[in-house]
Amino acid sequence: MLPSRKRSRSYDDVDGRDDDRGASEREFGDMPFVEEAEPGAFEPPQKLVALHYNLRENQTKAARENSPIIHLKKLNNWVKSTLIRRYTSRGDAVLDLACGKGGDLLKWDKAQVSYYVGVDIAIGSLKDFQVRYNGPSDHSRHWQPTKFPAKLICADCFEVSLEEPLKDDAPFDVCSCQFALHYSFQTCERVETALRNVASMLRPGGVFIGTMTDANVIVRKLREATTTLEFHNSVYGVRFGEAWADKKFAMDEPFGIEYQFHLEDAVDCPEYLVPMQVLQWKADQYDLDLEVKENFHEYIHKHCQEPENAELMRKMGVLGNDKQGTVISEDEWDAAYLYLVFVFRKRGGRPRPQDQPRRDRGGFRIINVEDIVTLS
């Protein structure tokens, strides 16, 4: 059984009062704490993020199962699987921003996509992706290759335009960005580049799906920590900086709200609050309409009762095994509360009919390291 669902309150809910001030005067949240860097260690945050993921080693299956957040990882994968299944059709072309090591390859293969382009800032992650995509060198009889051709690009998709490099690959039916869009909120320019890349690559009617941190929850938890600028449990920790000691922030300064985030066996780097109102407003400027915004708790409770999703949850071992005493912990469930699901749709078209003919891009093709395109 799932733990009880928590409601993700809005910033005004957090303030505990009705607010009729203009949007530019409204306060929405609090800011993060980042410890002082060592001399000479003032790297741009995006480089720290890339370094963090480059240094993460691949784990064996046994090591993954022993992770202190194994059920949270499985829950996150279930959320992504159901999201991909719900918004991807057979034959779709996919652009995957911040694709990492290729952990979602099987999900896209099961969705029967026809073409895939993955973009990530960390070259080490892309090399791991290449190995995973290509499969074992001996191609053992149990190994099944993915059915779609893929291209990998090493670039910061929040800094570099993809329009020219991918002009021959576009348009895409689906753009995905899992657990990464919050990194763009360092500056307004990075957010605009991210949304411009999404909008320029999607066909009319195409969808932009993803998962990211829930600023409403983070702000509320920060304000509940009345004597400190941090909050945590046994699997995660969030620290805000002294610059945000009043735990307030004006809506006309929504970018660069940095905090340090630690998640056991997964993340330890700076992140940024994403005021959903601001993201929605910015996305509207690029013809992207918000269709879905649901906190993980809400999304999970809403969709886990559907027979197909319930069976997938059982197969993935998301909730653990009561008999073996391996159930999702309250702290893992609380960590899931920090995230939300979003879906935007590009204006100007309808979902693609299943029988609409598509450009034939062929099937699986080995990716060599030199095939990885680097943009700067």
C-alpha positions as a Markdown table, in Angstrom:
| # | Residue | x | y | z |
|---|---|---|---|---|
| 1 | Met | 0.0 | 0.0 | 0.0 |
| 2 | Leu | 1.2 | 3.5 | -0.8 |
| 3 | Pro | 1.8 | 5.9 | 2.0 |
| 4 | Ser | -0.7 | 8.8 | 2.3 |
| 5 | Arg | -0.6 | 11.4 | -0.4 |
| 6 | Lys | 0.5 | 15.0 | 0.4 |
| 7 | Arg | -0.9 | 18.0 | -1.4 |
| 8 | Ser | 1.5 | 20.3 | -3.2 |
| 9 | Arg | 0.3 | 23.7 | -2.1 |
| 10 | Ser | 0.9 | 26.9 | -4.1 |
| 11 | Tyr | 3.2 | 29.7 | -2.9 |
| 12 | Asp | 0.2 | 31.7 | -1.7 |
| 13 | Asp | -1.0 | 28.6 | 0.2 |
| 14 | Val | 2.4 | 28.6 | 1.9 |
| 15 | Asp | 2.1 | 32.2 | 2.8 |
| 16 | Gly | -1.2 | 31.2 | 4.4 |
| 17 | Arg | -3.2 | 34.2 | 3.1 |
| 18 | Asp | -5.0 | 35.4 | 0.1 |
| 19 | Asp | -2.9 | 37.6 | -2.0 |
| 20 | Asp | -4.2 | 40.2 | -4.5 |
| 21 | Arg | -0.8 | 41.8 | -5.2 |
| 22 | Gly | 0.5 | 42.0 | -8.8 |
| 23 | Ala | 2.6 | 39.1 | -9.9 |
| 24 | Ser | 5.8 | 41.2 | -9.9 |
| 25 | Glu | 5.3 | 42.1 | -6.2 |
| 26 | Arg | 4.3 | 38.6 | -5.1 |
| 27 | Glu | 6.7 | 36.6 | -3.0 |
| 28 | Phe | 7.0 | 33.0 | -4.0 |
| 29 | Gly | 9.7 | 31.3 | -2.1 |
| 30 | Asp | 13.0 | 30.8 | -0.5 |
| 31 | Met | 16.5 | 30.3 | -1.6 |
| 32 | Pro | 19.2 | 27.7 | -1.1 |
| 33 | Phe | 22.4 | 27.4 | 0.9 |
| 34 | Val | 25.7 | 26.7 | -0.8 |
| 35 | Glu | 28.8 | 26.3 | 1.3 |
| 36 | Glu | 31.7 | 28.6 | 0.5 |
| 37 | Ala | 33.9 | 27.1 | -2.3 |
| 38 | Glu | 37.5 | 26.4 | -1.9 |
| 39 | Pro | 39.8 | 29.0 | -3.5 |
| 40 | Gly | 39.9 | 28.5 | -7.2 |
| 41 | Ala | 36.8 | 26.2 | -7.1 |
| 42 | Phe | 34.3 | 28.7 | -8.5 |
| 43 | Glu | 33.2 | 26.6 | -11.4 |
| 44 | Pro | 29.9 | 27.5 | -13.2 |
| 45 | Pro | 27.2 | 25.3 | -11.7 |
| 46 | Gln | 26.5 | 23.6 | -15.0 |
| 47 | Lys | 30.1 | 22.4 | -15.1 |
| 48 | Leu | 29.7 | 21.0 | -11.6 |
| 49 | Val | 26.7 | 19.1 | -12.6 |
| 50 | Ala | 28.5 | 17.6 | -15.6 |
| 51 | Leu | 31.5 | 16.7 | -13.4 |
| 52 | His | 29.2 | 15.1 | -10.9 |
| 53 | Tyr | 27.6 | 12.8 | -13.5 |
| 54 | Asn | 30.9 | 12.1 | -15.3 |
| 55 | Leu | 32.3 | 10.8 | -12.0 |
| 56 | Arg | 29.4 | 8.6 | -11.2 |
| 57 | Glu | 30.4 | 4.9 | -11.8 |
| 58 | Asn | 28.1 | 2.4 | -13.3 |
| 59 | Gln | 26.7 | -0.1 | -10.7 |
| 60 | Thr | 26.2 | -3.8 | -10.9 |
| 61 | Lys | 22.6 | -5.1 | -10.5 |
| 62 | Ala | 23.5 | -6.3 | -7.0 |
| 63 | Ala | 24.9 | -2.9 | -6.0 |
| 64 | Arg | 21.8 | -1.2 | -7.4 |
| 65 | Glu | 19.6 | -3.5 | -5.3 |
| 66 | Asn | 21.6 | -2.6 | -2.2 |
| 67 | Ser | 21.1 | 1.2 | -2.7 |
| 68 | Pro | 19.5 | 3.0 | 0.2 |
| 69 | Ile | 17.0 | 4.5 | -2.2 |
| 70 | Ile | 16.4 | 1.5 | -4.4 |
| 71 | His | 12.6 | 1.8 | -4.0 |
| 72 | Leu | 12.7 | 5.5 | -4.8 |
| 73 | Lys | 14.7 | 4.7 | -8.0 |
| 74 | Lys | 12.2 | 2.1 | -9.0 |
| 75 | Leu | 9.3 | 4.5 | -8.3 |
| 76 | Asn | 11.0 | 7.2 | -10.4 |
| 77 | Asn | 11.4 | 4.7 | -13.2 |
| 78 | Trp | 7.7 | 3.7 | -12.9 |
| 79 | Val | 6.7 | 7.4 | -13.2 |
| 80 | Lys | 8.9 | 7.8 | -16.3 |
| 81 | Ser | 7.6 | 4.5 | -17.8 |
| 82 | Thr | 4.0 | 5.4 | -17.4 |
| 83 | Leu | 4.6 | 9.0 | -18.7 |
| 84 | Ile | 6.4 | 7.8 | -21.8 |
| 85 | Arg | 3.7 | 5.1 | -22.4 |
| 86 | Arg | 0.9 | 7.7 | -22.0 |
| 87 | Tyr | 2.3 | 10.3 | -24.4 |
| 88 | Thr | 4.3 | 8.3 | -26.9 |
| 89 | Ser | 2.9 | 6.6 | -30.0 |
| 90 | Arg | 4.3 | 3.8 | -32.1 |
| 91 | Gly | 6.6 | 5.3 | -34.8 |
| 92 | Asp | 7.3 | 8.6 | -32.9 |
| 93 | Ala | 10.6 | 10.4 | -33.2 |
| 94 | Val | 12.1 | 11.4 | -29.8 |
| 95 | Leu | 14.4 | 14.1 | -28.6 |
| 96 | Asp | 15.7 | 13.3 | -25.1 |
| 97 | Leu | 17.3 | 16.3 | -23.3 |
| 98 | Ala | 19.7 | 15.4 | -20.5 |
| 99 | Cys | 19.5 | 11.8 | -21.5 |
| 100 | Gly | 22.3 | 10.7 | -19.1 |
| 101 | Lys | 23.6 | 7.1 | -19.4 |
| 102 | Gly | 20.6 | 5.8 | -21.4 |
| 103 | Gly | 18.6 | 4.5 | -18.5 |
| 104 | Asp | 15.4 | 5.1 | -20.4 |
| 105 | Leu | 16.4 | 3.2 | -23.6 |
| 106 | Leu | 14.2 | 0.2 | -22.8 |
| 107 | Lys | 11.3 | 2.4 | -22.1 |
| 108 | Trp | 11.5 | 4.1 | -25.5 |
| 109 | Asp | 12.0 | 0.7 | -27.1 |
| 110 | Lys | 8.9 | -0.7 | -25.5 |
| 111 | Ala | 7.1 | 2.5 | -26.8 |
| 112 | Gln | 8.2 | 1.4 | -30.3 |
| 113 | Val | 9.7 | 4.7 | -31.3 |
| 114 | Ser | 11.2 | 5.0 | -34.7 |
| 115 | Tyr | 14.1 | 7.4 | -34.1 |
| 116 | Tyr | 16.0 | 8.8 | -31.0 |
| 117 | Val | 18.3 | 11.7 | -30.4 |
| 118 | Gly | 19.9 | 12.0 | -26.9 |
| 119 | Val | 21.6 | 15.2 | -25.7 |
| 120 | Asp | 23.7 | 15.4 | -22.5 |
| 121 | Ile | 26.3 | 17.7 | -21.1 |
| 122 | Ala | 28.4 | 14.9 | -19.7 |
| 123 | Ile | 30.6 | 13.0 | -22.2 |
| 124 | Gly | 31.2 | 10.2 | -19.7 |
| 125 | Ser | 27.5 | 9.6 | -19.5 |
| 126 | Leu | 27.2 | 9.5 | -23.2 |
| 127 | Lys | 30.0 | 7.0 | -23.6 |
| 128 | Asp | 28.1 | 4.8 | -21.1 |
| 129 | Phe | 25.0 | 5.3 | -23.1 |
| 130 | Gln | 26.8 | 4.2 | -26.2 |
| 131 | Val | 28.0 | 1.0 | -24.6 |
| 132 | Arg | 24.4 | 0.3 | -23.3 |
| 133 | Tyr | 22.9 | 1.0 | -26.7 |
| 134 | Asn | 25.4 | -1.1 | -28.6 |
| 135 | Gly | 25.0 | -4.0 | -26.1 |
| 136 | Pro | 27.6 | -6.6 | -25.0 |
| 137 | Ser | 30.5 | -7.1 | -27.3 |
| 138 | Asp | 29.7 | -10.8 | -27.8 |
| 139 | His | 26.0 | -10.0 | -28.5 |
| 140 | Ser | 25.0 | -13.0 | -26.4 |
| 141 | Arg | 21.8 | -14.8 | -27.4 |
| 142 | His | 19.9 | -13.3 | -24.5 |
| 143 | Trp | 20.6 | -9.7 | -25.7 |
| 144 | Gln | 18.1 | -8.0 | -27.8 |
| 145 | Pro | 19.1 | -4.7 | -29.6 |
| 146 | Thr | 16.9 | -1.7 | -29.5 |
| 147 | Lys | 14.8 | -1.5 | -32.7 |
| 148 | Phe | 15.5 | 2.2 | -33.4 |
| 149 | Pro | 18.5 | 4.1 | -34.7 |
| 150 | Ala | 20.0 | 6.7 | -32.4 |
| 151 | Lys | 22.2 | 9.8 | -32.4 |
| 152 | Leu | 24.1 | 11.2 | -29.4 |
| 153 | Ile | 25.1 | 14.8 | -28.9 |
| 154 | Cys | 27.3 | 16.2 | -26.2 |
| 155 | Ala | 26.1 | 19.7 | -25.4 |
| 156 | Asp | 24.5 | 21.8 | -22.7 |
| 157 | Cys | 21.0 | 22.0 | -24.2 |
| 158 | Phe | 20.3 | 25.0 | -22.0 |
| 159 | Glu | 23.2 | 26.9 | -23.5 |
| 160 | Val | 23.5 | 25.7 | -27.1 |
| 161 | Ser | 21.0 | 26.0 | -29.9 |
| 162 | Leu | 20.0 | 22.6 | -31.4 |
| 163 | Glu | 18.1 | 24.1 | -34.3 |
| 164 | Glu | 20.9 | 24.1 | -36.9 |
| 165 | Pro | 22.7 | 20.8 | -35.8 |
| 166 | Leu | 19.4 | 18.9 | -35.8 |
| 167 | Lys | 17.7 | 20.5 | -38.8 |
| 168 | Asp | 17.8 | 17.3 | -40.8 |
| 169 | Asp | 16.5 | 15.2 | -37.8 |
| 170 | Ala | 13.5 | 17.4 | -36.9 |
| 171 | Pro | 10.6 | 17.5 | -36.4 |
| 172 | Phe | 10.2 | 15.3 | -33.3 |
| 173 | Asp | 6.9 | 14.1 | -31.9 |
| 174 | Val | 8.1 | 13.9 | -28.3 |
| 175 | Cys | 10.7 | 15.9 | -26.4 |
| 176 | Ser | 11.6 | 14.5 | -23.0 |
| 177 | Cys | 13.6 | 16.0 | -20.1 |
| 178 | Gln | 13.7 | 13.9 | -17.0 |
| 179 | Phe | 14.9 | 15.3 | -13.7 |
| 180 | Ala | 16.9 | 18.1 | -15.3 |
| 181 | Leu | 14.9 | 21.1 | -16.4 |
| 182 | His | 15.4 | 22.8 | -13.0 |
| 183 | Tyr | 19.1 | 23.2 | -13.9 |
| 184 | Ser | 18.1 | 25.6 | -16.6 |
| 185 | Phe | 16.6 | 28.1 | -14.1 |
| 186 | Gln | 20.1 | 29.4 | -13.2 |
| 187 | Thr | 19.3 | 32.3 | -15.6 |
| 188 | Cys | 16.5 | 33.6 | -17.8 |
| 189 | Glu | 18.7 | 33.1 | -20.9 |
| 190 | Arg | 19.2 | 29.4 | -20.1 |
| 191 | Val | 15.4 | 28.9 | -19.7 |
| 192 | Glu | 14.8 | 30.6 | -23.0 |
| 193 | Thr | 17.4 | 28.5 | -24.8 |
| 194 | Ala | 15.9 | 25.3 | -23.3 |
| 195 | Leu | 12.3 | 26.3 | -24.4 |
| 196 | Arg | 13.5 | 27.5 | -27.8 |
| 197 | Asn | 15.2 | 24.2 | -28.4 |
| 198 | Val | 12.1 | 22.3 | -27.4 |
| 199 | Ala | 9.7 | 24.4 | -29.5 |
| 200 | Ser | 12.0 | 24.5 | -32.6 |
| 201 | Met | 12.4 | 20.8 | -32.6 |
| 202 | Leu | 8.8 | 19.7 | -31.9 |
| 203 | Arg | 6.1 | 19.4 | -34.6 |
| 204 | Pro | 2.8 | 21.2 | -34.0 |
| 205 | Gly | 0.9 | 19.0 | -31.7 |
| 206 | Gly | 4.0 | 17.4 | -30.3 |
| 207 | Val | 4.5 | 17.0 | -26.6 |
| 208 | Phe | 7.2 | 18.1 | -24.1 |
| 209 | Ile | 7.2 | 15.7 | -21.2 |
| 210 | Gly | 9.3 | 15.5 | -18.1 |
| 211 | Thr | 9.9 | 15.4 | -14.4 |
| 212 | Met | 11.6 | 18.1 | -12.2 |
| 213 | Thr | 11.6 | 19.4 | -8.6 |
| 214 | Asp | 8.4 | 20.9 | -7.2 |
| 215 | Ala | 9.2 | 24.4 | -6.0 |
| 216 | Asn | 6.0 | 24.7 | -4.0 |
| 217 | Val | 7.0 | 21.7 | -1.8 |
| 218 | Ile | 10.6 | 22.8 | -1.4 |
| 219 | Val | 9.5 | 26.3 | -0.3 |
| 220 | Arg | 6.9 | 24.9 | 2.1 |
| 221 | Lys | 9.4 | 22.6 | 3.7 |
| 222 | Leu | 12.0 | 25.4 | 4.0 |
| 223 | Arg | 9.5 | 27.6 | 5.8 |
| 224 | Glu | 8.5 | 24.8 | 8.1 |
| 225 | Ala | 12.2 | 24.6 | 9.2 |
| 226 | Thr | 11.7 | 27.7 | 11.3 |
| 227 | Thr | 15.2 | 27.9 | 12.8 |
| 228 | Thr | 17.4 | 26.9 | 9.9 |
| 229 | Leu | 17.9 | 27.2 | 6.2 |
| 230 | Glu | 17.9 | 23.5 | 5.5 |
| 231 | Phe | 15.7 | 20.4 | 5.8 |
| 232 | His | 16.5 | 16.7 | 5.4 |
| 233 | Asn | 15.8 | 13.1 | 6.2 |
| 234 | Ser | 17.9 | 10.0 | 6.0 |
| 235 | Val | 18.0 | 9.9 | 2.2 |
| 236 | Tyr | 18.1 | 13.6 | 1.1 |
| 237 | Gly | 19.1 | 17.1 | 2.2 |
| 238 | Val | 18.4 | 20.6 | 1.0 |
| 239 | Arg | 20.4 | 23.6 | 2.0 |
| 240 | Phe | 19.6 | 27.2 | 1.2 |
| 241 | Gly | 22.0 | 30.2 | 1.4 |
| 242 | Glu | 22.1 | 33.1 | 3.9 |
| 243 | Ala | 21.1 | 35.4 | 1.0 |
| 244 | Trp | 17.6 | 33.9 | 1.5 |
| 245 | Ala | 17.4 | 34.1 | 5.2 |
| 246 | Asp | 14.0 | 35.8 | 5.1 |
| 247 | Lys | 12.7 | 32.8 | 3.1 |
| 248 | Lys | 11.0 | 35.1 | 0.6 |
| 249 | Phe | 11.6 | 35.9 | -3.0 |
| 250 | Ala | 9.9 | 38.4 | -5.4 |
| 251 | Met | 8.2 | 37.0 | -8.5 |
| 252 | Asp | 10.0 | 39.5 | -10.7 |
| 253 | Glu | 13.4 | 37.8 | -9.8 |
| 254 | Pro | 12.6 | 34.1 | -10.3 |
| 255 | Phe | 15.9 | 32.9 | -11.7 |
| 256 | Gly | 19.1 | 31.9 | -10.0 |
| 257 | Ile | 17.5 | 30.7 | -6.8 |
| 258 | Glu | 20.1 | 28.2 | -6.0 |
| 259 | Tyr | 20.2 | 25.5 | -3.3 |
| 260 | Gln | 22.4 | 22.5 | -2.6 |
| 261 | Phe | 20.7 | 19.2 | -3.0 |
| 262 | His | 22.0 | 15.8 | -1.8 |
| 263 | Leu | 20.2 | 12.5 | -2.5 |
| 264 | Glu | 21.9 | 9.4 | -1.3 |
| 265 | Asp | 23.5 | 7.4 | -4.0 |
| 266 | Ala | 22.3 | 9.7 | -6.7 |
| 267 | Val | 22.8 | 13.5 | -6.6 |
| 268 | Asp | 25.1 | 16.0 | -4.8 |
| 269 | Cys | 25.1 | 19.3 | -6.7 |
| 270 | Pro | 23.5 | 22.8 | -6.9 |
| 271 | Glu | 19.9 | 23.0 | -8.2 |
| 272 | Tyr | 17.4 | 25.8 | -8.8 |
| 273 | Leu | 13.9 | 26.5 | -7.8 |
| 274 | Val | 11.4 | 26.5 | -10.8 |
| 275 | Pro | 8.4 | 28.8 | -10.1 |
| 276 | Met | 5.8 | 27.0 | -12.2 |
| 277 | Gln | 4.0 | 30.2 | -13.0 |
| 278 | Val | 7.1 | 31.6 | -14.6 |
| 279 | Leu | 7.9 | 28.4 | -16.6 |
| 280 | Gln | 4.3 | 28.4 | -17.9 |
| 281 | Trp | 4.5 | 32.0 | -18.9 |
| 282 | Lys | 7.9 | 31.5 | -20.6 |
| 283 | Ala | 6.7 | 28.4 | -22.4 |
| 284 | Asp | 3.6 | 30.3 | -23.7 |
| 285 | Gln | 6.0 | 32.6 | -25.5 |
| 286 | Tyr | 7.3 | 29.6 | -27.5 |
| 287 | Asp | 3.8 | 28.2 | -28.3 |
| 288 | Leu | 3.9 | 25.6 | -25.6 |
| 289 | Asp | 0.7 | 25.1 | -23.6 |
| 290 | Leu | 0.8 | 23.4 | -20.1 |
| 291 | Glu | -1.5 | 20.3 | -20.1 |
| 292 | Val | -0.3 | 18.5 | -16.9 |
| 293 | Lys | 1.4 | 19.5 | -13.7 |
| 294 | Glu | 1.1 | 17.0 | -10.9 |
| 295 | Asn | 3.2 | 16.3 | -7.9 |
| 296 | Phe | 4.6 | 12.8 | -7.8 |
| 297 | His | 2.3 | 11.8 | -4.9 |
| 298 | Glu | -0.7 | 13.0 | -6.9 |
| 299 | Tyr | 0.4 | 11.4 | -10.1 |
| 300 | Ile | 1.2 | 8.1 | -8.5 |
| 301 | His | -2.1 | 7.8 | -6.6 |
| 302 | Lys | -4.0 | 8.9 | -9.7 |
| 303 | His | -2.4 | 6.3 | -12.1 |
| 304 | Cys | -1.4 | 3.4 | -9.9 |
| 305 | Gln | -4.9 | 1.9 | -9.9 |
| 306 | Glu | -5.0 | 1.5 | -13.6 |
| 307 | Pro | -4.5 | -2.3 | -14.3 |
| 308 | Glu | -1.6 | -1.9 | -16.7 |
| 309 | Asn | 0.2 | 0.5 | -14.4 |
| 310 | Ala | -0.5 | -1.6 | -11.3 |
| 311 | Glu | 1.0 | -4.6 | -13.0 |
| 312 | Leu | 4.0 | -2.7 | -14.0 |
| 313 | Met | 4.5 | -1.4 | -10.5 |
| 314 | Arg | 4.4 | -5.0 | -9.3 |
| 315 | Lys | 6.8 | -6.3 | -11.9 |
| 316 | Met | 9.3 | -3.5 | -11.1 |
| 317 | Gly | 9.1 | -4.2 | -7.4 |
| 318 | Val | 8.4 | -0.5 | -6.7 |
| 319 | Leu | 6.8 | -1.0 | -3.3 |
| 320 | Gly | 9.1 | -3.8 | -2.3 |
| 321 | Asn | 8.1 | -7.1 | -0.6 |
| 322 | Asp | 6.3 | -7.1 | 2.7 |
| 323 | Lys | 7.2 | -10.7 | 3.4 |
| 324 | Gln | 10.9 | -9.9 | 2.9 |
| 325 | Gly | 10.7 | -6.6 | 4.8 |
| 326 | Thr | 11.8 | -4.6 | 1.8 |
| 327 | Val | 9.2 | -2.0 | 1.5 |
| 328 | Ile | 9.5 | 1.6 | 0.4 |
| 329 | Ser | 10.5 | 3.7 | 3.4 |
| 330 | Glu | 8.7 | 6.8 | 4.6 |
| 331 | Asp | 11.9 | 8.8 | 3.9 |
| 332 | Glu | 11.9 | 7.6 | 0.3 |
| 333 | Trp | 8.3 | 8.4 | -0.1 |
| 334 | Asp | 8.9 | 11.9 | 1.3 |
| 335 | Ala | 11.8 | 12.3 | -1.2 |
| 336 | Ala | 9.4 | 11.5 | -4.0 |
| 337 | Tyr | 7.2 | 14.4 | -2.8 |
| 338 | Leu | 10.0 | 16.8 | -3.9 |
| 339 | Tyr | 9.2 | 16.1 | -7.6 |
| 340 | Leu | 6.5 | 16.7 | -10.1 |
| 341 | Val | 5.4 | 15.6 | -13.6 |
| 342 | Phe | 4.8 | 18.1 | -16.4 |
| 343 | Val | 3.4 | 17.9 | -19.9 |
| 344 | Phe | 3.4 | 20.8 | -22.5 |
| 345 | Arg | 2.0 | 20.6 | -26.0 |
| 346 | Lys | 3.1 | 22.7 | -28.9 |
| 347 | Arg | 0.3 | 24.7 | -30.4 |
| 348 | Gly | -0.9 | 24.3 | -34.0 |
| 349 | Gly | -1.7 | 20.7 | -34.4 |
| 350 | Arg | -3.3 | 17.5 | -33.2 |
| 351 | Pro | -1.8 | 14.2 | -32.0 |
| 352 | Arg | -0.3 | 12.3 | -34.9 |
| 353 | Pro | -2.6 | 9.5 | -36.3 |
| 354 | Gln | -1.2 | 6.0 | -35.7 |
| 355 | Asp | -1.4 | 5.2 | -39.4 |
| 356 | Gln | 0.3 | 8.4 | -40.6 |
| 357 | Pro | 3.3 | 7.4 | -42.8 |
| 358 | Arg | 6.7 | 8.3 | -41.3 |
| 359 | Arg | 10.1 | 8.8 | -42.8 |
| 360 | Asp | 12.0 | 5.5 | -42.7 |
| 361 | Arg | 15.1 | 6.0 | -40.7 |
| 362 | Gly | 16.1 | 2.3 | -40.6 |
| 363 | Gly | 16.8 | 0.2 | -37.5 |
| 364 | Phe | 19.5 | -0.4 | -34.9 |
| 365 | Arg | 23.0 | 0.8 | -35.9 |
| 366 | Ile | 26.1 | 0.5 | -33.9 |
| 367 | Ile | 27.3 | 3.9 | -32.4 |
| 368 | Asn | 31.0 | 4.5 | -32.2 |
| 369 | Val | 32.6 | 7.0 | -29.8 |
| 370 | Glu | 33.6 | 9.2 | -32.8 |
| 371 | Asp | 29.9 | 9.3 | -33.8 |
| 372 | Ile | 29.1 | 11.3 | -30.7 |
| 373 | Val | 28.7 | 14.9 | -31.8 |
| 374 | Thr | 30.1 | 17.6 | -29.6 |
| 375 | Leu | 28.6 | 21.1 | -29.6 |
| 376 | Ser | 29.9 | 24.1 | -27.8 |
